[in-house]
Amino acid sequence: MSAVIPNRKATQLRTWALFAFFFLPGLVMASWATRTPAIRDTLSVSTAGMGIVLFGLSVGSMSGILCSGWLVKRFGTRNIIRSGMTLMVTGMLVMGVALFLSSPVLFALGLAILGAGLGSSEVAMNVEGAIVEGLLKKTVLPMMHGFYSLGTLVGAGIGMSLTAFNFSAYGHLLVIGLLVITPIVIAITAIPHGVGKSDKGADAENPREPHPPFYKDLQLILIGTIVLAMAFAEGSANDWLPLLMVDGHGFNPTSGSMIYVGFTLGMTVGRFTGGWFIDRYSRVTVVRACALMGILGIGLIIFVDNAFVAGISVILWGLGTSLGFPLTISAAGDTGPDPATRVSVVAASGYIAFLVGPPLLGFLGEHYGLRLAMLVVLSLMVVAALIAKAVAKPTDLVTDSLEGRVR
């Protein structure tokens, strides 16, 4: 009996450590996202130029995510989470210095370092989350992603307040970068060593059954398409929502930051309540419902010029994109062997959206306005709704096939 209690306590500490590792990136991301109007002015760049600066985040994130599966197998989840969080802090501090120096190039470099840290730790945190779910015997991965959204909500609230008090953007970024160091150092101690490392000897003794490579797996490709659409919608809000409200709807910078809080609120509520809906209904139903809410919210922002409607719409936008990543990550792990690699492939699809999104929307926003540029996001959400069945669990697909034969 005495041996069980420490294990249970260790699992609880590990769970809370993962909550922290999801929360802190959300806090960091929202801290600079809410200051994008001030950042653009400080760097003296156009809307299209801001898109190029944001491209640094996309490049760093994509580089990190493409390496993440291999890194986890080689070094284990603990080492990759620790190095990823270190890069995140470094990137944030570089961004703060870049704003102080008014250097767009240095700011883009800081975003690239930040993105590399977040991208490289993405798979490691989700692998840890899946293991903890098995130990606890209940669904907690959506809640972990919910802590990321909670971090963005807190970060957006801080950003809105500091914007209202005309606190400098560079000071804001430097303070947040320094504040997250202590919780990272504390939380990493709860993550065990060696998790996720591949055992080549065991693989040789127990060879896996043949399975088609990911580029020939239609279900995995469709899941990747869904996460690409959802990530594009989430990333476009993170990158452009305050500017969209300022330039497209005439809000002042403080109100634009407040609207972003509404989006993060929708994301947070969706992720903390998503587990209940998934267990009660199905992944397909939840993904389709989320896509439809996102379509409604984004469509209202594009076509309706009303401050109250804009405030409601961003909540729908947040709810619509809230479960895209956690649901598709879970679905990817069900499609075949080697879940770490398959998760990294699907996550990479999402990061393609982060790679392409900022410059594409910046270019379209410069020529046609940010509101019309969001038609691209709207179209992708329609695609996600149409192919939502791809995230069905294998048992659900077998049940549907049997029911079809009976009929």
C-alpha positions as CSV (number, residue, x, y, z in Angstrom):
1,M,0.0,0.0,0.0
2,S,2.8,2.4,0.8
3,A,4.3,1.8,-2.6
4,V,1.1,2.9,-4.4
5,I,0.7,6.3,-2.7
6,P,4.1,7.7,-3.9
7,N,3.3,6.5,-7.5
8,R,-0.1,8.2,-7.3
9,K,1.4,11.3,-5.9
10,A,4.1,11.3,-8.6
11,T,1.4,11.0,-11.3
12,Q,-0.5,13.9,-9.9
13,L,2.6,16.0,-9.7
14,R,3.4,15.0,-13.3
15,T,-0.1,16.0,-14.4
16,W,0.2,19.4,-12.8
17,A,3.6,19.9,-14.3
18,L,2.1,19.3,-17.7
19,F,-0.6,21.7,-17.0
20,A,2.1,24.3,-16.3
21,F,4.0,23.4,-19.5
22,F,0.8,24.0,-21.5
23,F,-0.1,27.1,-19.6
24,L,3.2,29.0,-19.9
25,P,3.4,28.9,-23.7
26,G,-0.1,30.2,-23.9
27,L,0.8,33.1,-21.5
28,V,3.9,33.9,-23.6
29,M,2.1,33.8,-27.0
30,A,-0.8,36.0,-25.9
31,S,1.6,38.4,-24.2
32,W,3.1,39.5,-27.6
33,A,0.0,38.8,-29.7
34,T,-2.0,41.4,-27.8
35,R,0.7,44.0,-28.5
36,T,0.9,43.5,-32.3
37,P,-0.5,47.0,-33.1
38,A,2.2,48.5,-30.8
39,I,4.8,46.1,-32.2
40,R,4.0,47.0,-35.8
41,D,4.3,50.7,-35.0
42,T,7.5,50.3,-33.0
43,L,9.1,48.3,-35.8
44,S,7.8,50.8,-38.4
45,V,6.6,48.1,-40.8
46,S,3.5,47.9,-43.0
47,T,0.8,45.2,-42.7
48,A,2.5,43.1,-45.4
49,G,5.9,43.7,-43.6
50,M,4.4,42.5,-40.3
51,G,3.4,39.3,-42.1
52,I,7.0,38.8,-43.1
53,V,8.2,39.5,-39.5
54,L,5.6,36.9,-38.3
55,F,7.0,34.5,-40.8
56,G,10.0,34.0,-38.3
57,L,7.6,32.3,-35.9
58,S,6.4,30.0,-38.6
59,V,9.9,29.0,-39.7
60,G,11.0,28.3,-36.2
61,S,7.8,26.4,-35.3
62,M,8.0,24.3,-38.5
63,S,11.7,23.5,-37.9
64,G,11.0,22.4,-34.3
65,I,8.0,20.2,-35.1
66,L,9.7,18.4,-38.0
67,C,12.5,17.4,-35.6
68,S,10.3,16.7,-32.6
69,G,9.5,13.1,-33.3
70,W,13.1,12.1,-33.8
71,L,14.2,14.2,-30.8
72,V,11.8,12.5,-28.5
73,K,12.9,9.1,-29.6
74,R,16.6,10.1,-29.2
75,F,16.5,12.1,-26.0
76,G,13.2,11.4,-24.2
77,T,10.3,13.8,-23.4
78,R,11.9,15.4,-20.3
79,N,15.0,16.7,-22.2
80,I,13.0,17.9,-25.1
81,I,10.5,19.8,-22.9
82,R,13.3,21.4,-20.9
83,S,15.2,22.5,-24.0
84,G,12.0,23.7,-25.7
85,M,11.0,25.8,-22.7
86,T,14.6,27.3,-22.6
87,L,14.3,28.3,-26.3
88,M,10.9,29.8,-25.6
89,V,12.3,32.0,-22.8
90,T,15.3,33.0,-24.9
91,G,13.1,33.9,-27.9
92,M,10.9,36.1,-25.7
93,L,13.9,38.0,-24.3
94,V,15.3,38.5,-27.8
95,M,12.0,39.9,-28.9
96,G,11.9,42.4,-26.0
97,V,15.4,43.6,-26.9
98,A,14.5,43.8,-30.6
99,L,11.6,46.1,-29.7
100,F,13.9,48.3,-27.6
101,L,16.2,48.6,-30.6
102,S,13.3,48.8,-33.1
103,S,14.8,46.0,-35.2
104,P,12.4,44.0,-37.3
105,V,15.1,41.5,-38.2
106,L,16.0,40.8,-34.6
107,F,12.4,40.5,-33.7
108,A,11.8,37.9,-36.5
109,L,14.8,36.0,-35.1
110,G,13.4,36.1,-31.6
111,L,10.1,34.8,-33.0
112,A,12.0,32.0,-34.8
113,I,13.7,30.9,-31.5
114,L,10.4,31.1,-29.7
115,G,8.7,29.0,-32.4
116,A,11.5,26.4,-32.4
117,G,11.1,25.9,-28.7
118,L,7.3,25.5,-28.9
119,G,7.5,23.3,-32.0
120,S,10.1,21.0,-30.6
121,S,8.3,20.4,-27.3
122,E,4.9,19.9,-29.0
123,V,5.1,16.2,-29.5
124,A,6.9,15.6,-26.2
125,M,4.2,17.2,-24.2
126,N,1.4,15.3,-26.0
127,V,3.2,12.0,-25.6
128,E,3.5,12.8,-21.9
129,G,-0.2,13.7,-21.8
130,A,-1.2,10.4,-23.5
131,I,0.8,8.4,-20.9
132,V,-0.7,10.4,-18.0
133,E,-4.2,9.6,-19.4
134,G,-3.4,5.9,-19.3
135,L,-2.1,6.2,-15.7
136,L,-5.2,8.2,-14.5
137,K,-7.6,6.1,-16.7
138,K,-9.5,9.3,-17.7
139,T,-9.3,11.9,-20.5
140,V,-7.1,14.8,-19.6
141,L,-5.4,15.8,-22.8
142,P,-8.1,18.3,-23.9
143,M,-7.9,19.9,-20.4
144,M,-4.1,20.1,-20.8
145,H,-4.7,22.0,-24.1
146,G,-7.3,24.0,-22.1
147,F,-4.5,25.2,-19.8
148,Y,-2.7,26.5,-22.9
149,S,-5.9,28.5,-23.7
150,L,-6.1,29.6,-20.0
151,G,-2.6,30.9,-20.4
152,T,-3.6,32.9,-23.5
153,L,-6.6,34.2,-21.6
154,V,-4.4,35.4,-18.7
155,G,-1.8,36.7,-21.1
156,A,-4.4,38.6,-23.1
157,G,-5.8,40.1,-19.9
158,I,-2.4,41.3,-18.8
159,G,-1.7,42.6,-22.3
160,M,-4.9,44.5,-22.4
161,S,-4.3,46.1,-19.0
162,L,-0.7,47.1,-19.9
163,T,-1.9,48.5,-23.2
164,A,-4.5,50.6,-21.4
165,F,-1.7,52.0,-19.1
166,N,0.6,52.7,-22.1
167,F,3.2,50.3,-20.6
168,S,6.0,49.7,-23.2
169,A,5.7,46.6,-25.4
170,Y,9.4,45.8,-25.0
171,G,9.2,46.0,-21.2
172,H,6.1,43.8,-21.2
173,L,7.8,41.1,-23.2
174,L,11.0,41.2,-21.1
175,V,9.0,40.9,-17.8
176,I,7.0,37.9,-19.0
177,G,10.1,36.2,-20.3
178,L,11.8,36.5,-16.9
179,L,8.7,35.6,-14.9
180,V,8.2,32.1,-16.6
181,I,11.7,30.9,-15.7
182,T,11.0,29.9,-12.1
183,P,7.8,27.7,-12.8
184,I,9.7,26.0,-15.6
185,V,12.6,25.1,-13.3
186,I,10.2,23.7,-10.7
187,A,7.8,21.8,-13.0
188,I,10.5,20.0,-15.0
189,T,11.5,18.0,-11.8
190,A,8.1,16.2,-11.9
191,I,8.7,14.8,-15.4
192,P,10.5,11.4,-15.3
193,H,13.6,10.5,-17.2
194,G,13.7,8.3,-20.3
195,V,10.0,8.5,-21.3
196,G,9.6,8.3,-25.1
197,K,13.1,7.1,-25.9
198,S,13.0,4.3,-28.5
199,D,14.4,0.9,-27.5
200,K,16.1,-0.5,-30.5
201,G,16.6,-3.9,-28.9
202,A,12.9,-4.2,-28.1
203,D,12.0,-3.1,-31.6
204,A,14.2,-5.8,-33.1
205,E,12.7,-8.5,-31.0
206,N,9.1,-7.3,-31.6
207,P,8.9,-6.0,-35.2
208,R,5.9,-4.0,-36.0
209,E,3.2,-5.2,-38.4
210,P,3.5,-3.8,-41.9
211,H,1.7,-0.5,-42.2
212,P,1.5,1.9,-45.2
213,P,3.7,5.1,-44.9
214,F,1.9,8.2,-43.8
215,Y,1.8,9.7,-47.3
216,K,-0.3,6.6,-48.4
217,D,-2.6,6.6,-45.4
218,L,-5.7,8.5,-46.6
219,Q,-7.2,8.8,-43.1
220,L,-4.0,10.3,-41.7
221,I,-3.9,12.7,-44.7
222,L,-7.5,13.8,-44.0
223,I,-6.8,14.3,-40.3
224,G,-3.8,16.4,-41.3
225,T,-6.0,18.5,-43.5
226,I,-8.4,19.1,-40.6
227,V,-5.7,20.2,-38.3
228,L,-4.3,22.4,-41.0
229,A,-7.6,24.2,-41.3
230,M,-8.1,24.4,-37.6
231,A,-4.6,25.6,-37.0
232,F,-4.9,28.2,-39.7
233,A,-8.0,29.5,-38.1
234,E,-6.4,29.5,-34.6
235,G,-3.1,31.0,-35.8
236,S,-4.8,33.7,-37.9
237,A,-6.6,34.9,-34.7
238,N,-3.4,34.8,-32.7
239,D,-1.4,36.7,-35.3
240,W,-4.0,39.1,-36.7
241,L,-7.1,39.5,-34.5
242,P,-6.1,42.7,-32.6
243,L,-5.0,44.3,-35.9
244,L,-8.1,43.0,-37.7
245,M,-10.3,44.8,-35.1
246,V,-8.2,48.0,-35.3
247,D,-7.8,48.2,-39.1
248,G,-11.0,46.3,-40.1
249,H,-13.5,47.4,-37.6
250,G,-12.1,50.7,-36.3
251,F,-11.4,49.7,-32.7
252,N,-8.7,51.4,-30.7
253,P,-5.7,49.2,-29.6
254,T,-7.1,48.7,-26.1
255,S,-10.5,47.5,-27.4
256,G,-8.7,45.3,-30.0
257,S,-6.8,43.6,-27.2
258,M,-10.1,43.2,-25.3
259,I,-11.7,41.5,-28.4
260,Y,-8.7,39.1,-28.4
261,V,-9.6,38.2,-24.8
262,G,-13.0,37.1,-26.1
263,F,-11.4,34.7,-28.5
264,T,-9.1,33.2,-25.9
265,L,-12.2,32.9,-23.6
266,G,-13.9,30.8,-26.2
267,M,-10.8,28.7,-26.7
268,T,-10.5,28.1,-23.0
269,V,-14.2,27.2,-22.4
270,G,-14.2,24.8,-25.4
271,R,-11.1,22.9,-24.2
272,F,-12.1,22.6,-20.6
273,T,-15.6,21.3,-21.5
274,G,-14.6,19.4,-24.6
275,G,-13.9,16.1,-22.9
276,W,-17.5,15.8,-21.6
277,F,-18.9,16.4,-25.1
278,I,-16.4,14.0,-26.7
279,D,-17.3,11.2,-24.2
280,R,-21.1,11.9,-24.6
281,Y,-21.2,12.2,-28.4
282,S,-18.2,11.4,-30.7
283,R,-15.1,13.0,-32.1
284,V,-16.7,13.4,-35.5
285,T,-19.7,15.2,-34.1
286,V,-17.6,17.5,-31.9
287,V,-15.2,18.4,-34.8
288,R,-18.1,19.1,-37.2
289,A,-19.9,21.3,-34.6
290,C,-16.6,23.2,-33.8
291,A,-16.1,23.8,-37.5
292,L,-19.6,25.1,-38.0
293,M,-19.2,27.5,-35.0
294,G,-16.0,28.7,-36.4
295,I,-17.6,29.3,-39.8
296,L,-20.4,31.3,-38.2
297,G,-18.0,33.4,-36.1
298,I,-15.5,34.2,-38.9
299,G,-18.3,34.9,-41.3
300,L,-20.0,37.4,-39.0
301,I,-16.7,39.2,-38.6
302,I,-16.1,39.4,-42.3
303,F,-19.6,40.5,-43.4
304,V,-21.1,42.4,-40.4
305,D,-19.7,45.8,-39.3
306,N,-21.0,46.0,-35.7
307,A,-19.0,46.2,-32.5
308,F,-21.4,44.0,-30.5
309,V,-21.5,41.3,-33.2
310,A,-17.7,41.4,-33.4
311,G,-17.5,40.7,-29.7
312,I,-19.9,37.7,-29.9
313,S,-18.3,36.4,-33.1
314,V,-14.8,36.1,-31.7
315,I,-16.1,33.9,-28.9
316,L,-17.6,31.6,-31.6
317,W,-14.3,31.7,-33.5
318,G,-12.5,30.6,-30.3
319,L,-15.0,27.8,-29.6
320,G,-14.8,26.7,-33.2
321,T,-11.0,26.2,-33.1
322,S,-10.7,25.1,-29.5
323,L,-10.6,21.3,-30.0
324,G,-8.9,21.2,-33.4
325,F,-5.4,20.3,-32.1
326,P,-6.3,17.9,-29.2
327,L,-8.9,16.0,-31.2
328,T,-6.7,15.5,-34.2
329,I,-3.7,14.6,-32.1
330,S,-5.7,11.9,-30.4
331,A,-7.1,10.7,-33.8
332,A,-3.6,10.5,-35.3
333,G,-2.5,8.2,-32.5
334,D,-5.3,5.8,-33.4
335,T,-4.4,5.4,-37.1
336,G,-1.6,2.9,-36.7
337,P,1.7,2.0,-34.9
338,D,4.4,4.4,-33.8
339,P,2.1,7.1,-32.4
340,A,4.9,9.6,-31.7
341,T,5.8,9.7,-35.4
342,R,2.2,9.9,-36.6
343,V,1.4,12.7,-34.1
344,S,4.4,14.6,-35.3
345,V,3.2,14.2,-38.9
346,V,-0.2,15.6,-38.1
347,A,1.2,18.3,-35.9
348,A,3.5,19.3,-38.8
349,S,0.4,19.8,-40.9
350,G,-0.9,22.3,-38.4
351,Y,2.4,24.1,-38.4
352,I,2.3,24.4,-42.2
353,A,-0.7,26.6,-41.6
354,F,1.5,28.7,-39.1
355,L,4.2,28.8,-41.8
356,V,2.0,29.9,-44.7
357,G,-0.6,31.9,-42.8
358,P,1.1,35.1,-41.6
359,P,2.7,36.1,-45.0
360,L,-0.4,35.1,-47.0
361,L,-2.9,36.9,-44.8
362,G,-0.5,39.9,-44.6
363,F,-0.2,40.1,-48.4
364,L,-4.0,39.8,-48.9
365,G,-4.7,42.2,-46.0
366,E,-2.4,44.8,-47.6
367,H,-4.2,44.6,-51.0
368,Y,-7.8,43.8,-50.0
369,G,-8.1,44.5,-46.3
370,L,-7.8,42.0,-43.4
371,R,-11.5,41.3,-43.3
372,L,-11.6,40.0,-46.8
373,A,-8.4,38.2,-46.3
374,M,-10.2,36.1,-43.7
375,L,-12.2,34.5,-46.5
376,V,-9.3,32.1,-46.8
377,V,-9.8,31.0,-43.2
378,L,-13.5,30.7,-43.7
379,S,-13.0,28.4,-46.7
380,L,-10.6,26.1,-44.8
381,M,-13.1,25.7,-42.0
382,V,-15.8,24.6,-44.5
383,V,-13.4,21.9,-45.7
384,A,-12.8,20.8,-42.1
385,A,-16.6,20.4,-41.6
386,L,-17.0,18.4,-44.8
387,I,-14.2,15.8,-43.9
388,A,-14.8,15.6,-40.1
389,K,-15.5,11.9,-40.3
390,A,-11.7,11.3,-40.7
391,V,-11.2,11.7,-36.9
392,A,-13.6,8.8,-36.1
393,K,-12.1,6.2,-33.8
394,P,-11.4,2.8,-35.4
395,T,-14.1,1.2,-33.4
396,D,-16.6,3.7,-34.6
397,L,-15.6,3.0,-38.3
398,V,-16.1,-0.8,-37.7
399,T,-19.5,-0.1,-36.1
400,D,-20.6,2.0,-39.0
401,S,-19.5,-0.7,-41.5
402,L,-21.4,-3.4,-39.6
403,E,-24.6,-1.2,-39.4
404,G,-24.3,-0.6,-43.1
405,R,-24.2,-4.3,-43.9
406,V,-27.2,-5.0,-41.7
407,R,-29.2,-2.4,-43.5
